[in-house]
Structures are given as structure tokens and as C-alpha cells.
Amino acid sequence: MAFPQLAHSDDVAASAGRTFDLLLMVSRAANVGEAVRRTSMGMLMKAVSGANVERARAHAWLAECLALGVDNPRARGIGIGRVLLALVMIGLGIRGLVFGDFAGTWQRIPIEALPAHDFFVYATATIELATGVGVLIPRVAKIAAAVMSIFALLWMVLLKFPAIVYVPSMEAVWLGAGEIAVILAGAWVAFAALANPHGRFFSGRNGMRNARLLFVLALPTLGLSHFLYFAQTIMLVPAWLPWRGGWAYLTGAGDLAAAFGILFAVWPRLAATLEAVMLWVITVLVWLPVLIAHLHDAGAWSAFLMSSAIAAGASVVADSYRGVQWSTFRTRDRGA
């Protein structure tokens, strides 16, 4: 004879046992899931950490590439580049005082009726003349180089950056800023070589490295303009030169190759020197004949002196590699 109450108790016990087993299985599954999650997070963190380490190594390697040779005493002495930059700045100052105007499109102020126009013209010319003379005088060379750097920085930021903000898709506005950036890079190298050798950003080893980086960033704006404004570039190539289109492409590629060589320390001294030589050749072949034909024209003087200033800025950067062998080729040790 069956006892209903006992049968009901057995069913409850069996149900409780199944529930307990189910909870146990869920608990085990949760533990396994937690273990998998922790393992996955550990692997992800390890991967992220490894990527960060690799990124830090890459940054450190690039920094060393850009700082190659800056500790050599020869890199800090006065060189032909600094002399050329000084002479060009003196020339720009004299031009401004004689003609009473800014240096053409390179110093164009986008204000139709600039208040105190003459004051700014002569103040600009005076700064150019004084800093040019100053960097040649050892006692005041550091101060003069600092003022020249600040002047070029303001020149770039106030006169060239607004155009970049207004029409960032136009390469020509980047070219204008890049040309002034090359001059700034030269003045910055001169200051960094004369200032505190242990400076954090502007002077010493770090300053020269950062100035070289600015130079590297500026060169592509010069090079790309030869391709994007090919027709205009050909018009500047002397008519007596054969293969005019080829020269336009070659010089543009030269700017890009120099930037690559300096950034990755692939024959950096050769790259910087050839870039400076190329800019001087362009100045002599393109703008000197124009100047000779128009000696009394302010625009001709502006074009020649501004092209010379860009070439001189590149020359100062090239001088900073005087302690580096011409054949230096820095390779990255991934195991370092």
C-alpha cells in the first residue's frame, strides 16, 4: 500500500537533487567562463603591453635617428650654413629698409589697410638685419639666434597658418608654411647649438633633434608642390635646360628623399647636404637671372632672397651633421 506523503517527499528530494546538480554545473561553467575571461584579458593586456613596448622602441629609435651626431662638437660650431643664413637675413633687412615694403607673398599680411603699415615694415627689416648681424658675433649670437627663431615662428604662425586653417586642402598654403618652416629649422638649429646643451625641448641635443624633425616635416610640402603644380614648376625651369619636366620631378623627389633619409638616418648627412645644395642650385639658376634682369625691382629681390633664405636654413641643418660620416646608415635592432 502506497503512502502519498512519503512519495511526495521523495519527489521533492529528487527535484532538489536535480536543482543542486544544475546549480553545480552552472557554477562550474561560470568558473570556467571566469577562467577563460581572465586568460583572455591576460592575453589582451600582454598584447597591448607588447604593442606599447614596440611603439616606445620605435619612437626611441626615431629620436636617436634624428639626434645622430648632435653631441659632436663640430655640429655646434659655426659653419658655412650659419654664415649664409646670417648674410641672407642681413640682405632681407636691407631690402626692407630700401624698398619700404614686405618681402612679397612670403611676408604678405592679409589685411588690406594694415594700421601702422610702415612701422611693421621697418620693424621687420630691423629685426632681420639685427639678427643677421648678431648671429655672427659670438657674444650675442645665442640671443640673436633666439630672436631669429621667434621671429620666424611668428612669421609662420601668424602669416601662414591662417591660410592652412581656411583652405587646408590647398597644397600651396602648406608650401608657404613649409618654406618658412625650413628657415625656422635653420635658426632653431643655430640657437640649440649655442644654448644649454641639456635643454629639454628648445636647446641642446633635444632642440637640435626637434629642429631636424621640423625640417623633415617641411620638406614634403616643398616636394609635393613640384608634382601638384607641375605646369607652374616647369615654367620656373630655365628654358636652356633639356628635359624640363624631368627636372621638375627630380627636384620634387629629391625633397621627399631627403626627408626620408634624415628621418630614418639613411645617409642623413648626405641627404641634408644634397637638399641644401639643390636649393642653392635652384636659387642660382631660377632666381638670380631674374634679379640680374630686374635689379631695381623689389619683387625680384624678394624672390631671390627668400629662396636664398630657404636654402640657407637647409644649409644650417646640414651643418649639424658635420660630425657624422657620409656613409652612415643606421639600422634598427629589433631585439634592443
C-alpha positions as CSV (number, residue, x, y, z in Angstrom):
1,M,0.0,0.0,0.0
2,A,1.4,3.4,-1.0
3,F,1.9,6.3,1.3
4,P,1.2,9.5,-0.6
5,Q,3.1,11.8,1.8
6,L,6.3,9.7,1.6
7,A,6.1,9.6,-2.2
8,H,5.7,13.4,-2.3
9,S,8.8,13.7,-0.1
10,D,10.8,11.5,-2.4
11,D,9.8,13.6,-5.4
12,V,10.8,16.8,-3.6
13,A,14.2,15.3,-2.6
14,A,14.8,14.2,-6.2
15,S,13.9,17.6,-7.5
16,A,16.1,19.3,-5.0
17,G,19.0,17.0,-6.0
18,R,18.5,17.8,-9.7
19,T,18.4,21.5,-8.9
20,F,21.6,21.2,-6.9
21,D,23.3,19.4,-9.7
22,L,22.1,22.1,-12.1
23,L,23.4,24.8,-9.9
24,L,26.7,23.0,-9.5
25,M,27.0,22.7,-13.3
26,V,26.2,26.4,-13.7
27,S,28.8,27.3,-11.0
28,R,31.4,25.1,-12.7
29,A,30.5,26.7,-16.1
30,A,30.8,30.2,-14.5
31,N,34.2,29.3,-13.0
32,V,35.3,28.0,-16.4
33,G,34.0,31.2,-18.0
34,E,35.8,33.4,-15.5
35,A,39.0,31.5,-16.1
36,V,38.6,31.9,-19.8
37,R,37.8,35.6,-19.3
38,R,40.9,36.1,-17.1
39,T,43.0,34.2,-19.6
40,S,41.7,36.3,-22.5
41,M,42.2,39.6,-20.6
42,G,45.7,38.5,-19.7
43,M,46.5,37.7,-23.3
44,L,44.9,41.0,-24.4
45,M,46.9,43.0,-21.8
46,K,50.1,41.2,-22.8
47,A,49.4,42.0,-26.4
48,V,48.7,45.7,-25.6
49,S,51.7,45.9,-23.4
50,G,53.8,44.4,-26.2
51,A,52.4,46.8,-28.7
52,N,53.2,49.7,-26.3
53,V,56.7,48.5,-25.8
54,E,57.2,48.1,-29.5
55,R,55.8,51.6,-30.1
56,A,58.1,53.0,-27.4
57,R,61.1,51.3,-29.1
58,A,60.1,52.8,-32.5
59,H,59.8,56.3,-31.0
60,A,63.1,55.9,-29.2
61,W,64.8,54.7,-32.4
62,L,63.4,57.6,-34.5
63,A,64.5,60.0,-31.8
64,E,68.0,58.6,-32.0
65,C,68.0,58.8,-35.8
66,L,67.1,62.5,-35.6
67,A,69.7,63.1,-32.9
68,L,72.5,61.5,-34.8
69,G,75.7,63.4,-34.4
70,V,74.3,66.3,-32.3
71,D,76.7,65.7,-29.4
72,N,79.7,66.1,-31.7
73,P,81.5,69.4,-31.0
74,R,81.8,70.0,-34.8
75,A,78.0,70.1,-35.0
76,R,77.9,73.0,-32.6
77,G,80.5,75.2,-34.1
78,I,79.8,78.0,-36.6
79,G,79.6,76.6,-40.1
80,I,79.0,77.9,-43.6
81,G,75.3,77.4,-43.2
82,R,75.0,79.8,-40.3
83,V,77.1,82.4,-42.1
84,L,74.9,82.1,-45.2
85,L,71.7,82.4,-43.1
86,A,73.1,85.5,-41.4
87,L,74.0,87.1,-44.8
88,V,70.6,86.4,-46.2
89,M,68.8,87.8,-43.2
90,I,71.0,90.9,-43.5
91,G,70.0,91.1,-47.2
92,L,66.3,90.8,-46.3
93,G,66.7,93.6,-43.7
94,I,68.4,95.9,-46.2
95,R,65.8,95.1,-48.9
96,G,63.0,96.1,-46.5
97,L,64.7,99.3,-45.5
98,V,65.4,100.3,-49.1
99,F,62.1,99.5,-50.7
100,G,59.9,100.1,-47.6
101,D,57.8,97.0,-48.0
102,F,57.5,93.4,-47.0
103,A,59.1,90.6,-49.0
104,G,56.3,89.9,-51.4
105,T,54.0,86.9,-51.0
106,W,56.3,85.4,-48.4
107,Q,55.6,88.2,-45.9
108,R,52.2,89.2,-47.2
109,I,49.9,90.3,-44.4
110,P,46.3,89.5,-45.2
111,I,45.0,92.9,-44.1
112,E,44.1,95.4,-46.8
113,A,44.7,98.5,-44.7
114,L,47.2,97.5,-42.1
115,P,47.4,100.1,-39.3
116,A,50.9,101.4,-38.9
117,H,52.0,99.6,-42.1
118,D,55.3,101.5,-42.3
119,F,56.1,100.7,-38.7
120,F,55.7,97.0,-39.2
121,V,57.7,97.1,-42.4
122,Y,60.7,98.8,-40.8
123,A,60.4,96.8,-37.6
124,T,60.6,93.6,-39.6
125,A,63.5,94.8,-41.6
126,T,65.3,95.9,-38.5
127,I,64.8,92.5,-36.8
128,E,66.1,90.7,-39.9
129,L,69.2,93.0,-40.1
130,A,70.0,92.9,-36.4
131,T,69.6,89.1,-36.0
132,G,71.6,88.5,-39.2
133,V,74.5,90.6,-37.8
134,G,74.0,89.2,-34.3
135,V,74.5,85.5,-35.1
136,L,77.9,86.3,-36.5
137,I,79.1,87.9,-33.2
138,P,79.9,85.3,-30.6
139,R,79.0,87.4,-27.6
140,V,75.4,87.9,-28.8
141,A,75.0,85.0,-31.2
142,K,72.7,83.0,-28.9
143,I,70.4,85.9,-28.2
144,A,70.3,86.7,-31.9
145,A,69.6,83.1,-32.9
146,A,66.8,83.0,-30.3
147,V,65.2,86.2,-31.6
148,M,65.6,85.0,-35.2
149,S,63.8,81.7,-34.3
150,I,60.9,83.5,-32.5
151,F,60.6,85.9,-35.5
152,A,60.4,83.0,-38.0
153,L,57.9,81.2,-35.7
154,L,55.6,84.2,-35.6
155,W,56.1,84.7,-39.3
156,M,54.9,81.1,-39.9
157,V,52.1,81.0,-37.4
158,L,50.6,84.5,-38.0
159,L,51.0,84.8,-41.7
160,K,50.9,81.2,-43.0
161,F,48.8,79.1,-40.6
162,P,45.5,81.1,-41.1
163,A,45.6,80.1,-44.7
164,I,46.0,76.5,-43.8
165,V,43.0,76.7,-41.4
166,Y,40.9,78.5,-44.1
167,V,41.8,76.2,-47.1
168,P,43.6,73.1,-45.7
169,S,43.0,71.1,-48.9
170,M,45.2,73.5,-51.0
171,E,48.8,72.3,-51.1
172,A,50.0,75.8,-51.9
173,V,49.2,77.1,-48.4
174,W,51.2,74.2,-46.9
175,L,54.0,75.1,-49.2
176,G,54.1,78.6,-47.9
177,A,54.3,77.4,-44.3
178,G,56.8,74.7,-45.2
179,E,59.2,77.3,-46.8
180,I,59.2,79.4,-43.6
181,A,59.5,76.2,-41.5
182,V,62.8,75.5,-43.3
183,I,64.1,78.9,-42.3
184,L,62.8,78.4,-38.8
185,A,64.5,75.0,-38.6
186,G,67.9,76.6,-39.5
187,A,67.5,79.4,-37.0
188,W,66.4,76.8,-34.3
189,V,69.5,74.6,-35.0
190,A,71.7,77.6,-34.6
191,F,70.1,78.5,-31.3
192,A,70.1,75.0,-30.0
193,A,73.8,74.6,-30.8
194,L,74.6,77.8,-28.8
195,A,72.3,77.3,-25.9
196,N,72.2,75.0,-22.9
197,P,73.3,71.6,-24.1
198,H,71.0,69.9,-21.6
199,G,67.8,71.8,-22.6
200,R,64.5,69.9,-22.5
201,F,62.9,71.0,-25.8
202,F,64.4,74.1,-27.5
203,S,68.1,73.9,-26.8
204,G,70.9,71.4,-26.8
205,R,70.5,67.8,-28.0
206,N,66.7,67.9,-27.8
207,G,66.5,71.2,-29.5
208,M,68.6,70.1,-32.5
209,R,66.7,66.9,-32.8
210,N,63.3,68.7,-32.8
211,A,64.6,71.3,-35.3
212,R,65.6,68.5,-37.6
213,L,62.1,67.0,-37.2
214,L,60.6,70.3,-38.2
215,F,62.8,70.3,-41.2
216,V,61.7,66.7,-42.1
217,L,58.1,67.7,-41.8
218,A,58.6,70.8,-44.0
219,L,60.4,69.1,-46.9
220,P,57.4,67.1,-48.2
221,T,55.4,70.4,-48.7
222,L,58.2,71.6,-51.0
223,G,58.5,68.3,-52.8
224,L,54.8,67.6,-53.4
225,S,54.3,71.1,-54.9
226,H,56.5,70.0,-57.8
227,F,54.0,67.3,-58.6
228,L,50.8,69.0,-57.8
229,Y,51.8,72.2,-59.5
230,F,53.7,70.6,-62.3
231,A,52.9,73.2,-65.0
232,Q,53.9,76.1,-62.8
233,T,57.1,74.3,-61.8
234,I,58.1,73.7,-65.4
235,M,57.7,77.4,-66.1
236,L,60.5,78.1,-63.5
237,V,63.0,75.7,-65.0
238,P,65.4,77.6,-67.3
239,A,64.5,77.2,-71.0
240,W,68.0,76.2,-71.9
241,L,67.9,73.1,-69.8
242,P,66.8,69.9,-71.6
243,W,64.1,67.6,-70.2
244,R,62.5,70.4,-68.1
245,G,59.7,68.2,-66.9
246,G,62.2,65.7,-65.7
247,W,64.0,68.3,-63.6
248,A,60.7,69.3,-62.0
249,Y,60.0,65.7,-61.0
250,L,63.6,65.1,-59.9
251,T,63.8,68.0,-57.6
252,G,60.4,67.2,-56.1
253,A,61.5,63.6,-55.5
254,G,64.8,65.0,-54.0
255,D,62.9,66.8,-51.3
256,L,61.0,63.7,-50.4
257,A,64.1,61.5,-50.4
258,A,65.9,64.0,-48.2
259,A,63.1,63.9,-45.7
260,F,63.2,60.1,-45.7
261,G,67.0,60.0,-45.3
262,I,67.1,62.4,-42.4
263,L,64.1,60.8,-40.5
264,F,65.4,57.3,-40.8
265,A,69.1,58.1,-40.7
266,V,69.8,56.7,-44.2
267,W,72.9,58.6,-45.1
268,P,71.5,61.6,-43.3
269,R,74.5,63.9,-43.7
270,L,74.5,63.2,-47.5
271,A,70.7,63.7,-47.6
272,A,70.7,67.0,-45.8
273,T,73.7,68.3,-47.7
274,L,72.3,67.4,-51.1
275,E,69.0,69.0,-50.2
276,A,70.8,72.3,-49.3
277,V,72.9,72.1,-52.5
278,M,69.8,71.5,-54.6
279,L,68.0,74.5,-53.1
280,W,71.0,76.7,-53.7
281,V,71.2,75.5,-57.4
282,I,67.5,76.3,-57.8
283,T,68.1,79.8,-56.3
284,V,71.1,80.5,-58.6
285,L,69.5,79.0,-61.8
286,V,66.0,80.3,-61.4
287,W,66.0,83.5,-59.3
288,L,69.5,85.0,-59.8
289,P,68.9,85.6,-63.6
290,V,65.6,87.3,-62.7
291,L,67.3,89.5,-60.2
292,I,70.1,90.5,-62.6
293,A,67.5,91.4,-65.2
294,H,65.5,93.5,-62.7
295,L,67.9,94.9,-60.2
296,H,65.6,97.8,-59.2
297,D,62.6,95.6,-58.7
298,A,61.6,94.8,-55.1
299,G,59.8,91.6,-56.2
300,A,62.9,90.2,-57.8
301,W,64.9,90.9,-54.7
302,S,62.2,89.3,-52.6
303,A,62.2,86.1,-54.7
304,F,66.0,85.8,-54.7
305,L,66.5,86.5,-51.0
306,M,63.6,84.3,-49.9
307,S,64.8,81.4,-52.0
308,S,68.3,82.0,-50.5
309,A,66.9,82.1,-47.0
310,I,65.2,78.7,-47.5
311,A,68.5,77.3,-48.9
312,A,70.4,78.8,-46.0
313,G,68.1,77.2,-43.5
314,A,68.7,73.8,-45.1
315,S,72.4,74.5,-45.0
316,V,72.3,75.1,-41.2
317,V,70.6,71.8,-40.8
318,A,73.2,70.1,-43.0
319,D,76.0,71.7,-40.9
320,S,74.6,70.0,-37.8
321,Y,75.7,66.6,-39.3
322,R,79.3,67.6,-39.7
323,G,80.3,65.0,-37.0
324,V,78.6,62.2,-38.9
325,Q,80.2,60.1,-41.6
326,W,78.9,60.5,-45.1
327,S,78.2,56.7,-45.3
328,T,76.3,56.4,-42.0
329,F,73.3,54.1,-42.3
330,R,71.5,53.5,-39.0
331,T,69.7,50.2,-38.8
332,R,67.1,49.3,-36.2
333,D,67.9,46.5,-33.8
334,R,64.5,45.0,-33.0
335,G,65.9,43.0,-30.2
336,A,67.2,46.0,-28.4
